């Protein structure tokens, strides 16, 4: 059993303690935390499995350079502080979106309305900074206009850095997936994904509000 724990990080969730064999991290994201490194990691509890993974890495040459390793180690030093702030801000923004008249669905496991809230509360200590939502209108045009008018959030792909990012997966991160497959996955044309950073929560909410106000 392998688990991608990139969104949660070890600060929020420890899959090895929950029975996973391998845990994967895109260290480019929260572990690095500053949008300045491309890296990844596989963690295994079983020594024999770990040796097999190490041999594959050794044989294929997928070894991180010294400077990139330094950047990830630097990020890990502040991981707990950053993840707590990401989680606090993410929860505040999710609550704000839950009560907004233009918002239809919100995807955030820290809300009691989330279908897997009970599961999340059992295995996570916090709920992170990734928040997605759709519009009641269901219009891609509304999502685009919203994203064209954000000012504190940056319109960009990636996630997990100290700065807040927003993107339209159907046209950006997941554009290569055929439309019918995106529909099955719930990636609608009006789905907006937020990577909530560590800025002041009131500033972030004010930015979202002014962007919503541009939609007729």
C-alpha positions in Angstrom: 0.0 0.0 0.0 1.5 3.3 -1.1 0.1 6.7 0.0 0.8 10.1 -1.5 1.1 12.3 1.6 2.1 15.5 -0.2 -0.9 17.5 0.8 -0.9 16.5 4.4 2.9 16.2 5.2 4.1 14.2 8.3 2.9 17.1 10.4 -0.7 16.4 9.7 -0.8 12.7 8.9 1.5 9.7 9.3 0.5 6.9 6.9 3.2 4.5 8.1 1.5 4.4 11.5 -1.8 3.8 9.7 -0.6 0.7 7.9 0.9 2.0 4.7 4.1 0.4 3.3 5.4 3.3 1.3 4.8 7.1 1.7 5.5 9.4 -1.2 6.1 13.1 -1.0 6.5 15.7 -3.7 9.1 17.6 -1.7 8.7 20.4 -4.3 5.6 21.3 -2.3 5.2 21.7 1.5 8.4 20.0 2.5 10.4 22.5 0.5 7.8 25.2 1.1 9.4 28.0 -0.8 8.7 27.2 -4.5 12.4 27.0 -5.3 13.2 23.3 -5.5 12.0 20.2 -7.5 12.4 17.0 -5.5 10.6 13.9 -4.3 10.9 11.3 -1.6 9.8 7.7 -0.8 9.7 6.6 2.8 9.4 3.0 3.9 9.2 1.5 7.4 10.3 -2.0 6.4 14.1 -2.2 6.1 14.0 -4.8 3.3 11.6 -2.8 1.2 13.7 0.3 1.9 16.8 -1.4 0.5 14.9 -2.4 -2.6 13.8 1.2 -3.2 17.4 2.4 -2.5 18.8 0.0 -5.1 16.4 1.2 -7.7 17.4 4.8 -6.9 21.1 3.9 -7.0 20.7 2.0 -10.3 18.6 4.6 -12.1 20.6 7.6 -10.9 17.7 9.5 -9.4 19.8 11.2 -6.8 19.1 14.7 -5.5 21.9 17.3 -5.8 23.5 18.8 -2.8 22.0 22.3 -3.1 18.5 20.8 -3.8 18.9 18.6 -0.7 19.9 21.7 1.3 16.7 23.5 0.2 14.5 20.6 1.3 16.3 20.3 4.6 15.9 24.1 5.1 12.2 23.8 4.4 11.7 20.9 6.8 13.1 23.0 9.7 10.0 25.3 9.5 7.5 22.6 8.4 5.5 22.5 11.7 5.2 26.3 11.9 4.2 26.6 8.2 1.7 23.7 8.2 -0.1 25.0 11.3 -0.5 28.4 9.6 -1.5 26.8 6.3 -4.1 24.8 8.2 -5.4 27.7 10.2 -5.8 29.8 7.1 -7.3 27.0 5.1 -10.0 26.4 7.7 -10.9 30.0 7.9 -11.2 30.3 4.1 -13.2 27.1 3.9 -15.7 28.4 6.5 -15.9 31.7 4.6 -16.6 29.9 1.3 -19.2 27.6 2.9 -21.4 30.7 3.6 -20.8 32.5 0.3 -23.9 33.0 -1.9 -22.0 32.3 -5.1 -20.4 29.0 -4.0 -22.0 25.6 -4.6 -19.6 22.9 -3.4 -16.5 23.1 -1.1 -13.9 20.4 -0.9 -12.1 20.6 2.4 -11.9 17.7 4.9 -12.0 20.0 7.9 -15.6 21.0 7.3 -18.2 18.8 9.0 -20.2 18.9 5.7 -17.4 17.0 3.9 -18.5 13.4 3.3 -15.2 12.0 4.8 -15.0 14.4 7.7 -15.2 11.7 10.3 -12.4 9.7 8.7 -10.3 12.8 8.4 -10.7 13.7 12.0 -9.5 10.2 13.0 -6.3 10.1 11.0 -5.3 13.8 10.6 -4.3 16.3 13.3 -5.1 19.3 11.1 -6.6 19.7 7.6 -4.0 21.6 5.6 -4.2 24.5 3.2 -5.8 22.9 0.1 -9.3 24.2 -0.6 -11.4 23.7 -3.8 -14.8 25.0 -4.7 -17.3 25.3 -7.5 -19.8 28.1 -8.4 -23.6 27.8 -8.1 -23.8 29.1 -11.7 -21.6 26.2 -12.9 -20.1 28.6 -15.4 -16.5 28.4 -16.4 -16.7 32.1 -17.3 -17.4 33.0 -13.6 -14.4 31.0 -12.5 -12.2 32.7 -15.0 -13.4 36.2 -14.1 -12.9 35.4 -10.4 -9.3 34.3 -11.1 -8.6 37.3 -13.3 -9.4 39.6 -10.4 -7.5 38.1 -7.5 -4.7 40.3 -6.2 -3.2 38.6 -3.1 -3.6 35.1 -4.4 -1.4 34.4 -7.5 -2.8 32.7 -10.5 -0.4 29.8 -10.9 0.0 26.1 -10.9 1.8 24.2 -8.1 1.0 24.3 -4.4 2.5 24.2 -0.9 4.6 27.3 -0.9 4.4 30.1 1.6 2.5 32.2 -1.0 -1.2 31.7 -1.8 -2.0 30.3 -5.3 -5.2 29.8 -7.2 -5.8 27.9 -10.4 -8.5 26.5 -12.7 -7.6 22.7 -12.9 -9.7 22.1 -16.1 -7.6 24.7 -18.0 -4.3 24.4 -16.1 -3.1 21.5 -14.0 -5.5 18.9 -15.3 -6.0 20.2 -18.9 -4.3 17.2 -20.4 -7.0 14.9 -19.0 -9.9 14.3 -21.4 -13.1 16.2 -20.5 -15.1 13.0 -19.9 -12.4 11.7 -17.5 -12.3 15.0 -15.7 -16.1 14.8 -15.3 -15.8 11.4 -13.6 -13.2 12.8 -11.3 -15.3 15.8 -10.4 -13.0 18.3 -12.1 -15.6 20.5 -13.5 -14.9 23.5 -15.7 -15.8 25.9 -12.8 -13.7 24.1 -10.1 -11.2 26.5 -8.5 -8.3 25.1 -6.5 -6.7 27.3 -3.8 -3.3 26.6 -2.2 -3.7 28.7 0.9 -0.5 30.3 2.0 0.7 31.8 5.3 -0.3 35.4 4.7 -2.8 37.1 7.0 -6.2 35.2 6.8 -8.2 38.5 6.8 -6.2 39.7 3.8 -6.8 36.5 1.9 -10.5 36.5 2.6 -10.8 40.2 1.6 -9.0 39.3 -1.7 -11.5 36.5 -2.4 -14.4 38.8 -1.5 -13.4 41.5 -3.9 -12.8 38.9 -6.7 -16.3 37.5 -6.1 -17.8 41.0 -6.2 -16.6 41.3 -9.9 -19.0 38.6 -10.9 -22.4 39.8 -12.0 
